[in-house]
Amino acid sequence: MTDDPSPEGAGNPAGPTGDDLGTPYLRLDRDGPLAWCVVDRPDSRNALTSAMYFGIRRAVDVVNRDASLAALIITGTGDIFMPGGELRGREPDRWLDFPDLLGVDVTPFEAIRRSPKPVVSAVNGKAQGGGLLIAMLSDVAVVGESVTVRAPELLRGIADTGYAAYLPAQIGIARARDMLLTGREVGAREAESWGLFARVVPDDEVRETAREVAVGICRTAPQARLQVKRIINERYGMVDRTTMDAFLYSEEMCEGTRAFAEKREPSWVPEAFRTGRRL
């Protein structure tokens, strides 16, 4: 894997075409009527650049617009699903900053939530931040038993109102407070018992099980399924984008992401509570 951001279609002013997802760190693999969106940025542990967030959104759109495709499966490479956004400023495929990306609504979260065709996540390793949201909002997430998850946004100074809407609806208010306010790591089995995920399987069975799940969903009636999905997903409620957008580039967000990049604790952590390590 190189840092060359310019394969065919990338950097094209007209935008990506065909199965190109607009970044060398994502690929769309066709498997009969199934499409696999594979996150492949091993040198940065699959951290999502702005272009990668867009590319996952594009994968959802490609599948929904192609009559030969029936479902999308999202997965990562190695032992990492997605650890969330790239916070170190290392985006060799950069064409848009992440806060700007939010402003033009090309993130994948709501696209996955409202996708007419099934979206399944094959969670092969650690899932945090935006990666965990992608898994949560998929129709079904199949998770390896060694997987850990975390929502560390408040440790980075990010007022993530998406998590504030989605997580309490999924696992309850008390557990959502615990995850969001402490940023603690949760194992796959505990997450399953909370209702964060429905299927936890041995690590080496994640991909095949995800494929079986996608095929199973595809056997249901598409229009009836879409209505059931819509009603279920209404329980998440609305995401307060006005508040989230207002806090983009805030002093806390700038300090939190800078501290992460510099491998230190943010300045707001009381001196007595500091450990000398990145949160």
C-alpha positions as CSV (number, residue, x, y, z in Angstrom):
1,M,0.0,0.0,0.0
2,T,1.4,3.4,-1.0
3,D,0.4,6.9,-0.2
4,D,-0.3,7.7,-3.8
5,P,-3.8,9.1,-3.8
6,S,-4.3,9.2,-7.5
7,P,-5.6,5.8,-8.9
8,E,-8.0,6.0,-11.8
9,G,-11.0,8.2,-10.7
10,A,-9.4,9.6,-7.5
11,G,-8.8,13.4,-7.7
12,N,-11.0,13.6,-10.8
13,P,-12.9,16.9,-10.7
14,A,-15.9,15.1,-12.1
15,G,-15.8,12.7,-9.2
16,P,-15.4,8.9,-9.0
17,T,-17.2,6.7,-11.6
18,G,-18.1,3.1,-11.8
19,D,-17.0,1.1,-8.7
20,D,-14.3,3.6,-7.8
21,L,-15.0,4.9,-4.3
22,G,-12.8,8.0,-4.6
23,T,-9.9,6.8,-2.5
24,P,-7.2,4.1,-2.8
25,Y,-8.0,3.0,0.8
26,L,-11.5,1.5,-0.1
27,R,-12.4,-1.0,-2.7
28,L,-15.7,-2.4,-3.9
29,D,-15.5,-6.1,-4.5
30,R,-18.4,-7.8,-6.4
31,D,-19.5,-11.3,-5.2
32,G,-22.4,-12.1,-7.5
33,P,-25.4,-10.0,-6.3
34,L,-23.4,-8.9,-3.2
35,A,-20.9,-6.1,-3.0
36,W,-18.2,-5.9,-0.3
37,C,-16.9,-2.5,0.7
38,V,-13.5,-3.2,2.1
39,V,-11.6,-0.7,4.3
40,D,-7.9,-1.2,3.6
41,R,-5.5,1.3,5.1
42,P,-3.2,-1.0,7.2
43,D,-0.4,1.6,7.7
44,S,-2.8,3.7,9.7
45,R,-4.9,0.9,11.3
46,N,-7.8,1.7,9.0
47,A,-8.4,5.2,10.4
48,L,-11.0,6.9,8.2
49,T,-9.9,9.9,6.1
50,S,-12.6,12.3,4.9
51,A,-12.5,10.8,1.5
52,M,-13.0,7.3,3.0
53,Y,-16.1,8.5,4.9
54,F,-17.4,9.8,1.5
55,G,-16.4,6.5,-0.2
56,I,-18.4,4.4,2.2
57,R,-21.4,6.6,1.5
58,R,-20.7,6.2,-2.2
59,A,-20.6,2.4,-1.8
60,V,-24.2,2.5,-0.4
61,D,-25.3,4.6,-3.3
62,V,-23.6,2.4,-5.9
63,V,-25.4,-0.7,-4.6
64,N,-28.8,1.0,-4.5
65,R,-28.4,2.3,-8.1
66,D,-27.2,-1.0,-9.6
67,A,-30.0,-3.4,-10.4
68,S,-27.5,-6.3,-10.5
69,L,-26.6,-5.8,-6.8
70,A,-28.8,-6.9,-3.9
71,A,-26.9,-5.9,-0.8
72,L,-23.7,-4.3,0.6
73,I,-21.4,-5.8,3.2
74,I,-18.9,-3.5,4.9
75,T,-15.7,-4.9,6.5
76,G,-12.1,-4.1,7.3
77,T,-8.8,-5.7,6.8
78,G,-6.5,-7.4,9.4
79,D,-7.7,-7.1,13.0
80,I,-9.3,-3.6,12.6
81,F,-12.8,-2.8,11.4
82,M,-12.6,1.0,11.7
83,P,-11.2,3.0,14.6
84,G,-13.0,6.2,13.6
85,G,-11.7,9.3,11.8
86,E,-8.1,10.2,11.1
87,L,-7.3,12.7,13.8
88,R,-3.5,13.1,13.1
89,G,-3.8,15.2,10.0
90,R,-2.4,12.4,7.8
91,E,-4.8,12.3,4.9
92,P,-2.8,11.5,1.7
93,D,-6.1,11.3,-0.2
94,R,-7.4,14.6,1.2
95,W,-9.8,16.6,-0.8
96,L,-12.2,17.8,2.0
97,D,-11.8,18.3,5.7
98,F,-14.0,16.1,7.9
99,P,-16.0,19.0,9.5
100,D,-16.7,20.3,5.9
101,L,-17.7,16.8,5.0
102,L,-20.4,16.9,7.7
103,G,-21.6,20.2,6.3
104,V,-22.3,18.8,2.8
105,D,-23.8,15.6,4.2
106,V,-21.7,13.0,2.4
107,T,-21.0,10.9,5.6
108,P,-22.4,7.4,5.4
109,F,-24.4,7.2,8.7
110,E,-27.8,8.3,7.5
111,A,-27.3,6.7,4.1
112,I,-26.9,3.3,5.8
113,R,-29.8,3.9,8.1
114,R,-32.2,4.7,5.2
115,S,-30.7,2.4,2.5
116,P,-33.4,0.6,0.6
117,K,-31.1,-2.4,0.0
118,P,-29.6,-4.3,2.9
119,V,-26.4,-3.1,4.5
120,V,-24.5,-5.7,6.7
121,S,-21.3,-5.0,8.7
122,A,-18.7,-7.8,9.1
123,V,-17.0,-6.4,12.2
124,N,-13.6,-8.1,12.0
125,G,-11.8,-6.1,14.7
126,K,-11.8,-3.0,16.8
127,A,-14.6,-0.6,16.1
128,Q,-14.6,3.0,17.5
129,G,-16.1,6.4,16.7
130,G,-17.5,6.6,13.2
131,G,-16.7,2.9,12.7
132,L,-18.9,1.8,15.5
133,L,-21.7,4.0,14.2
134,I,-21.5,2.4,10.8
135,A,-21.8,-1.0,12.4
136,M,-24.7,0.1,14.7
137,L,-26.7,1.6,11.9
138,S,-26.2,-1.4,9.6
139,D,-29.3,-3.7,9.2
140,V,-27.3,-6.4,11.0
141,A,-23.7,-6.4,12.3
142,V,-21.8,-9.6,12.7
143,V,-19.1,-9.2,15.2
144,G,-16.0,-11.3,16.0
145,E,-15.8,-12.4,19.6
146,S,-12.4,-10.7,20.2
147,V,-13.8,-7.3,19.0
148,T,-13.8,-4.3,21.3
149,V,-15.8,-1.1,20.8
150,R,-15.6,2.4,22.1
151,A,-17.2,5.8,21.6
152,P,-14.3,8.2,22.5
153,E,-15.7,11.4,21.0
154,L,-16.0,13.4,24.2
155,L,-12.4,12.6,24.9
156,R,-11.6,14.4,21.7
157,G,-13.8,17.4,22.4
158,I,-16.4,16.3,19.8
159,A,-20.1,17.0,20.6
160,D,-21.3,14.0,18.6
161,T,-25.1,14.4,18.6
162,G,-25.4,11.4,16.4
163,Y,-24.2,9.1,19.2
164,A,-26.4,11.1,21.6
165,A,-29.4,10.1,19.5
166,Y,-28.5,6.6,18.4
167,L,-26.9,5.0,21.4
168,P,-29.6,5.5,24.1
169,A,-32.2,4.2,21.6
170,Q,-30.0,1.1,21.0
171,I,-28.8,0.2,24.5
172,G,-30.7,2.3,26.9
173,I,-29.9,5.6,28.6
174,A,-27.8,4.3,31.5
175,R,-25.5,2.3,29.3
176,A,-25.3,5.1,26.8
177,R,-24.2,7.5,29.5
178,D,-21.6,5.0,30.7
179,M,-20.1,4.6,27.2
180,L,-20.3,8.2,26.1
181,L,-19.3,10.0,29.3
182,T,-16.4,7.7,30.2
183,G,-15.3,6.7,26.7
184,R,-14.6,3.2,28.1
185,E,-13.9,0.1,26.0
186,V,-16.6,-2.6,25.8
187,G,-16.0,-6.2,24.7
188,A,-18.1,-8.0,22.1
189,R,-20.0,-10.3,24.5
190,E,-20.9,-7.4,26.8
191,A,-22.0,-5.3,23.8
192,E,-24.1,-8.2,22.6
193,S,-25.8,-8.5,26.0
194,W,-26.6,-4.8,25.9
195,G,-28.3,-5.1,22.5
196,L,-25.5,-3.2,20.7
197,F,-25.1,-6.1,18.4
198,A,-27.2,-9.2,17.6
199,R,-24.6,-11.7,16.4
200,V,-21.2,-12.4,17.9
201,V,-19.3,-15.3,16.3
202,P,-15.8,-16.7,16.3
203,D,-13.4,-14.3,14.6
204,D,-12.7,-16.7,11.7
205,E,-16.5,-17.0,10.9
206,V,-17.3,-13.3,10.7
207,R,-17.1,-12.9,6.9
208,E,-19.0,-16.1,6.0
209,T,-21.7,-15.4,8.6
210,A,-22.1,-11.8,7.3
211,R,-22.5,-13.2,3.8
212,E,-25.2,-15.7,5.1
213,V,-27.0,-12.8,6.9
214,A,-27.0,-10.7,3.7
215,V,-28.3,-13.5,1.6
216,G,-31.0,-14.2,4.3
217,I,-32.2,-10.6,4.2
218,C,-32.2,-10.6,0.4
219,R,-34.8,-13.4,0.5
220,T,-37.3,-11.1,2.1
221,A,-39.8,-8.9,0.1
222,P,-37.9,-5.7,-0.7
223,Q,-40.8,-3.1,-0.4
224,A,-42.3,-4.7,2.7
225,R,-38.8,-5.0,4.2
226,L,-38.1,-1.3,3.5
227,Q,-41.2,-0.2,5.4
228,V,-40.4,-2.4,8.4
229,K,-36.9,-1.1,8.4
230,R,-38.1,2.5,8.3
231,I,-40.5,2.0,11.2
232,I,-37.8,0.3,13.3
233,N,-35.2,3.1,12.5
234,E,-37.6,5.8,13.5
235,R,-36.9,4.8,17.1
236,Y,-33.6,6.5,16.8
237,G,-35.3,9.9,16.5
238,M,-33.7,12.9,14.8
239,V,-30.0,13.8,15.1
240,D,-29.4,17.4,16.2
241,R,-27.2,18.5,13.4
242,T,-27.5,22.2,14.3
243,T,-25.7,21.7,17.6
244,M,-23.1,19.4,16.1
245,D,-22.3,21.7,13.3
246,A,-22.1,24.7,15.7
247,F,-19.4,22.8,17.7
248,L,-17.2,21.9,14.7
249,Y,-13.8,23.6,14.9
250,S,-14.7,24.6,18.5
251,E,-11.8,25.3,20.9
252,E,-12.4,22.0,22.7
253,M,-12.5,20.0,19.4
254,C,-9.3,21.6,18.2
255,E,-7.6,20.9,21.5
256,G,-8.9,17.3,21.7
257,T,-7.8,16.3,18.2
258,R,-4.5,18.1,18.6
259,A,-3.9,16.3,21.9
260,F,-4.6,13.0,20.2
261,A,-2.2,13.7,17.4
262,E,0.5,14.7,19.9
263,K,-0.1,11.6,22.1
264,R,-1.0,13.5,25.2
265,E,-4.0,14.3,27.3
266,P,-6.1,17.4,26.5
267,S,-5.5,20.5,28.6
268,W,-9.0,20.2,30.3
269,V,-8.0,17.1,32.2
270,P,-7.3,18.1,35.8
271,E,-3.7,17.8,36.8
272,A,-4.4,15.3,39.5
273,F,-6.1,12.9,37.0
274,R,-3.5,13.0,34.3
275,T,-1.6,9.7,33.4
276,G,0.8,11.1,30.8
277,R,-0.8,8.9,28.1
278,R,-3.1,9.7,25.2
279,L,-6.8,9.1,26.1
